Amino acid sequence: MNKEDDGAVYLRGKKYMPVAVRVRAFRDGHPIDDGWCIQTDIIKCDDSEVIIKAKIVGPGGRVVAEGLAEEKRSARGVKSTSAL
């Protein structure tokens, strides 16, 4: 896994921006003091999978985007201990 100066990594030959990098970019352009936030909710968290819902909320409380993420737990690797 190679890492670039912009924080990108290559996974299976494809450029990927880790969540921390994407959140930092969002925060740089959408400060909390201006009324922007990222809200997350755990939809499901059990021994087999984790599902999270995230919302981008703009000034005044308007939801401007939302999405879901799902991770299957595995017996080894990072998803064995850190699927959430």
C-alpha positions in Angstrom: 0.0 0.0 0.0 1.6 3.3 -1.1 0.6 6.6 0.4 0.6 9.9 -1.5 1.2 13.4 -0.1 -2.5 14.2 -0.3 -3.3 11.3 2.0 -4.5 9.0 -0.7 -3.6 5.3 -0.6 -3.7 2.7 -3.3 -5.7 -0.4 -2.6 -5.7 -3.1 -5.3 -4.2 -0.6 -7.7 -6.9 2.0 -7.2 -6.5 5.4 -5.5 -8.6 5.7 -2.3 -9.0 8.6 0.0 -9.4 7.4 3.6 -12.3 8.7 5.7 -10.1 10.9 7.8 -8.8 12.7 4.7 -12.3 13.2 3.3 -13.6 14.5 6.7 -10.7 16.9 6.9 -11.4 18.2 3.4 -15.1 18.6 4.3 -14.2 20.5 7.5 -11.8 22.8 5.6 -14.6 23.9 3.3 -17.6 23.7 5.7 -16.6 24.8 9.2 -18.7 24.0 12.3 -18.9 27.7 13.2 -20.8 28.2 9.9 -23.4 25.6 10.9 -22.2 22.5 9.1 -22.1 19.1 10.7 -21.7 15.4 10.0 -24.2 13.2 11.9 -23.8 9.5 12.2 -26.1 6.8 13.5 -25.5 3.1 14.1 -28.2 1.3 12.2 -26.9 -2.2 13.0 -24.0 -3.6 15.0 -23.7 -7.2 15.7 -21.3 -10.1 15.4 -21.6 -10.3 11.6 -22.0 -6.8 10.3 -22.0 -3.1 11.1 -24.2 -0.5 9.2 -23.8 3.2 9.7 -25.8 6.1 8.3 -24.1 9.4 7.9 -25.8 12.8 7.1 -24.3 16.1 6.0 -26.3 18.8 7.7 -26.0 22.4 6.5 -26.7 25.7 8.3 -30.3 25.8 9.5 -30.5 22.0 9.9 -31.1 21.1 6.3 -29.9 17.6 5.4 -27.9 18.1 2.1 -26.6 14.5 1.7 -26.8 11.1 3.4 -25.4 7.7 2.9 -24.9 4.2 4.3 -21.8 2.2 4.9 -21.7 -1.5 5.6 -18.8 -3.7 6.9 -19.0 -7.4 7.3 -17.0 -8.6 10.2 -14.2 -11.1 9.5 -12.2 -13.6 11.5 -8.9 -11.9 10.9 -7.5 -8.6 9.8 -8.8 -5.1 10.7 -12.4 -6.1 10.2 -12.1 -8.7 13.0 -11.6 -5.9 15.6 -12.5 -2.6 14.0 -15.4 -3.1 11.6 -17.2 -0.2 13.4 
